[in-house]
Amino acid sequence: MKNNEEMLKKFPTMKSLDADKKASKTSEAAPAVAASVSAASAQLDLSKVKIDPLFEEYVDFDTFAKSDFRVVKIEACEAVPKSKKLLKFTLNDETDKKRTILSGIHEYYEPEQLVGKTCVAITNLPTRMMMGIPSEGMLISAVYEYEGHEGLNLLMLDDVIPAGAKLY
């Protein structure tokens, strides 16, 4: 059986959120656009939205079934010192300990906007050190292009869904 790294190389992965920004971002326009497209109530002209094409490769069901998507409640959120992009989340996933996840979404959200929200995380990724802090999973977001700038919306769920609920 192949090890995890070899298996992961077979499947497409999400691109880095800043991959295209470094080449095309203009310093004066990006912050205002980012704020407007991440607002929960923003109305987008859908004719101007561009999304990445779907992956052409299929993932077999057994591989998909190994991914543990869970409902999490954001109990605390703070900016990571010395980082412009990272937010540190303390999450309730109904286990015995609080889960810490770091996410590079500070350009789109302020920490105080997110406390108390109900979101989706993949919880069985290997722990990854980011800025010296262990990140224990990944929050799920929608990423798209709008009028030449990247937009991002953190996937948020109805607050009546309990923390720890599994998504299929």
FIBA-47945 format. One record per residue (C-alpha): residue number from 1; residue in three letters; x, y, z. Coordinates in nm, 4 decimals, padded with zeros to 6 digits. Layout:
<sites>
  nr rest        X        Y        Z
 NUM  ala        X        Y        Z
...
</sites>
This chain:
<sites>
  nr rest        X        Y        Z
   1  met  00.0000  00.0000  00.0000
   2  lys  00.1284  00.3476 -00.0857
   3  asn  00.1941  00.5972  00.1902
   4  asn -00.0297  00.9031  00.2330
   5  glu  00.2038  01.1447  00.0522
   6  glu  00.2105  00.9269 -00.2583
   7  met -00.1679  00.8938 -00.2510
   8  leu -00.2190  01.2683 -00.2127
   9  lys -00.0012  01.3403 -00.5187
  10  lys -00.2596  01.1573 -00.7320
  11  phe -00.5393  01.3978 -00.6479
  12  pro -00.5758  01.7628 -00.7385
  13  thr -00.5545  02.0032 -00.4489
  14  met -00.6876  02.3472 -00.3747
  15  lys -00.4626  02.6233 -00.5005
  16  ser -00.3008  02.8568 -00.2543
  17  leu -00.5305  03.1506 -00.1872
  18  asp -00.2543  03.3933 -00.2745
  19  ala -00.1193  03.2130 -00.5831
  20  asp -00.2731  03.4516 -00.8363
  21  lys -00.2805  03.7563 -00.6101
  22  lys  00.0939  03.8116 -00.6122
  23  ala  00.0952  03.8448 -00.9898
  24  ser -00.2239  04.0432 -01.0452
  25  lys -00.3203  04.2251 -00.7264
  26  thr -00.3198  04.6025 -00.7295
  27  ser -00.2630  04.7600 -00.3922
  28  glu -00.5301  05.0284 -00.4179
  29  ala -00.8273  04.8203 -00.5398
  30  ala -00.7985  04.4837 -00.3655
  31  pro -00.8946  04.5706 -00.0049
  32  ala -01.2219  04.7412 -00.1007
  33  val -01.3213  04.4624 -00.3379
  34  ala -01.2257  04.1908 -00.0912
  35  ala -01.4437  04.3482  00.1745
  36  ser -01.7386  04.3836 -00.0587
  37  val -01.7348  04.0281 -00.1940
  38  ser -01.6915  03.8614  00.1433
  39  ala -01.9848  04.0334  00.3104
  40  ala -02.2584  03.7851  00.3895
  41  ser -02.5271  04.0043  00.2358
  42  ala -02.3329  04.1072 -00.0767
  43  gln -02.5299  04.0754 -00.3979
  44  leu -02.3037  03.9681 -00.6815
  45  asp -02.3758  04.0134 -01.0491
  46  leu -02.3453  03.6436 -01.1288
  47  ser -02.2576  03.7173 -01.4905
  48  lys -01.9270  03.8584 -01.3609
  49  val -01.8369  03.5646 -01.1358
  50  lys -01.5674  03.3249 -01.2538
  51  ile -01.5046  02.9927 -01.0830
  52  asp -01.2351  02.7324 -01.1308
  53  pro -01.3374  02.4438 -01.3565
  54  leu -01.4364  02.1169 -01.1932
  55  phe -01.1617  01.8577 -01.1542
  56  glu -01.1538  01.6172 -01.4431
  57  glu -01.0174  01.3361 -01.2276
  58  tyr -01.2569  01.1361 -01.0164
  59  val -01.2026  01.0447 -00.6536
  60  asp -01.3301  00.6992 -00.5672
  61  phe -01.5925  00.6739 -00.2961
  62  asp -01.3613  00.4997 -00.0480
  63  thr -01.1132  00.7882 -00.0701
  64  phe -01.3907  01.0465 -00.0259
  65  ala -01.5349  00.8518  00.2692
  66  lys -01.2028  00.8886  00.4551
  67  ser -01.2532  01.2673  00.4726
  68  asp -01.4146  01.3662  00.8009
  69  phe -01.6213  01.6833  00.7465
  70  arg -01.7724  01.8122  01.0730
  71  val -01.9852  02.0999  01.1890
  72  val -01.7832  02.3269  01.4183
  73  lys -01.8789  02.6265  01.6312
  74  ile -01.6322  02.9153  01.6425
  75  glu -01.5720  02.9905  02.0101
  76  ala -01.2823  03.2321  01.9596
  77  cys -01.0999  03.3914  01.6697
  78  glu -00.7953  03.6150  01.6687
  79  ala -00.5389  03.7513  01.4268
  80  val -00.2068  03.5691  01.4360
  81  pro  00.0702  03.8113  01.5386
  82  lys  00.3233  03.8863  01.2629
  83  ser  00.0882  03.7504  00.9937
  84  lys -00.1231  03.9617  00.7584
  85  lys -00.3349  03.6666  00.6440
  86  leu -00.3785  03.4163  00.9255
  87  leu -00.6643  03.3925  01.1716
  88  lys -00.6470  03.1489  01.4621
  89  phe -00.9759  02.9753  01.5395
  90  thr -01.0704  02.7924  01.8576
  91  leu -01.3454  02.5521  01.7595
  92  asn -01.5963  02.3326  01.9372
  93  asp -01.6366  02.0071  01.7480
  94  glu -01.7987  01.8236  02.0423
  95  thr -01.4839  01.6298  02.1262
  96  asp -01.3136  01.6426  02.4637
  97  lys -01.0752  01.9171  02.3532
  98  lys -01.1049  02.2405  02.1613
  99  arg -00.9714  02.2274  01.8048
 100  thr -00.7321  02.4943  01.6753
 101  ile -00.7359  02.5730  01.3047
 102  leu -00.5450  02.8494  01.1300
 103  ser -00.6864  02.9909  00.8093
 104  gly -00.5479  03.2544  00.5717
 105  ile -00.8729  03.4506  00.5434
 106  his -00.7951  03.7686  00.7368
 107  glu -00.8129  03.9693  00.4126
 108  tyr -01.1820  03.8748  00.3938
 109  tyr -01.2948  03.8682  00.7580
 110  glu -01.2207  04.0361  01.0875
 111  pro -01.2013  03.7956  01.3841
 112  glu -01.4943  03.9487  01.5711
 113  gln -01.7255  03.8839  01.2720
 114  leu -01.6768  03.5087  01.3068
 115  val -01.7137  03.4338  01.6789
 116  gly -02.0313  03.2354  01.7375
 117  lys -02.0677  03.1229  01.3748
 118  thr -02.1343  02.7635  01.2719
 119  cys -01.9005  02.6363  00.9989
 120  val -01.7657  02.3247  00.8287
 121  ala -01.4170  02.1843  00.8831
 122  ile -01.2300  01.8813  00.7633
 123  thr -01.0967  01.7402  01.0871
 124  asn -00.8777  01.4444  00.9943
 125  leu -00.5978  01.6224  00.8101
 126  pro -00.2522  01.5817  00.9621
 127  thr -00.1605  01.8630  01.2021
 128  arg  00.0331  02.1352  01.0199
 129  met  00.2571  02.3910  01.1872
 130  met  00.1836  02.7466  01.0715
 131  met  00.3757  03.0396  01.2248
 132  gly  00.4749  02.8043  01.5066
 133  ile  00.1122  02.7155  01.5857
 134  pro -00.0348  02.3689  01.5181
 135  ser -00.3373  02.3769  01.2859
 136  glu -00.5645  02.0742  01.3277
 137  gly -00.7737  02.0747  01.0116
 138  met -00.9146  02.3131  00.7531
 139  leu -01.2207  02.5343  00.7432
 140  ile -01.4144  02.5075  00.4175
 141  ser -01.4613  02.8191  00.2027
 142  ala -01.5973  02.9063 -00.1396
 143  val -01.3432  03.0830 -00.3617
 144  tyr -01.4216  03.2608 -00.6875
 145  glu -01.3150  03.5533 -00.9026
 146  tyr -01.5293  03.8663 -00.9273
 147  glu -01.4406  04.1593 -01.1513
 148  gly -01.0784  04.0472 -01.1647
 149  his -01.0351  03.9991 -00.7886
 150  glu -01.0573  03.6903 -00.5733
 151  gly -01.3606  03.6560 -00.3475
 152  leu -01.3901  03.4183 -00.0547
 153  asn -01.6816  03.3211  00.1639
 154  leu -01.6392  03.0947  00.4639
 155  leu -01.9045  02.8229  00.4474
 156  met -02.1458  02.8996  00.7309
 157  leu -02.4368  02.6850  00.8377
 158  asp -02.7599  02.7344  01.0287
 159  asp -02.6798  02.7727  01.3991
 160  val -02.9321  02.5030  01.4963
 161  ile -02.7038  02.2337  01.3522
 162  pro -02.5097  02.0897  01.6478
 163  ala -02.1313  02.0967  01.6696
 164  gly -01.9797  01.7624  01.5796
 165  ala -02.2485  01.6668  01.3258
 166  lys -02.0903  01.4711  01.0390
 167  leu -02.1415  01.5849  00.6818
 168  tyr -02.1814  01.3324  00.4009
</sites>
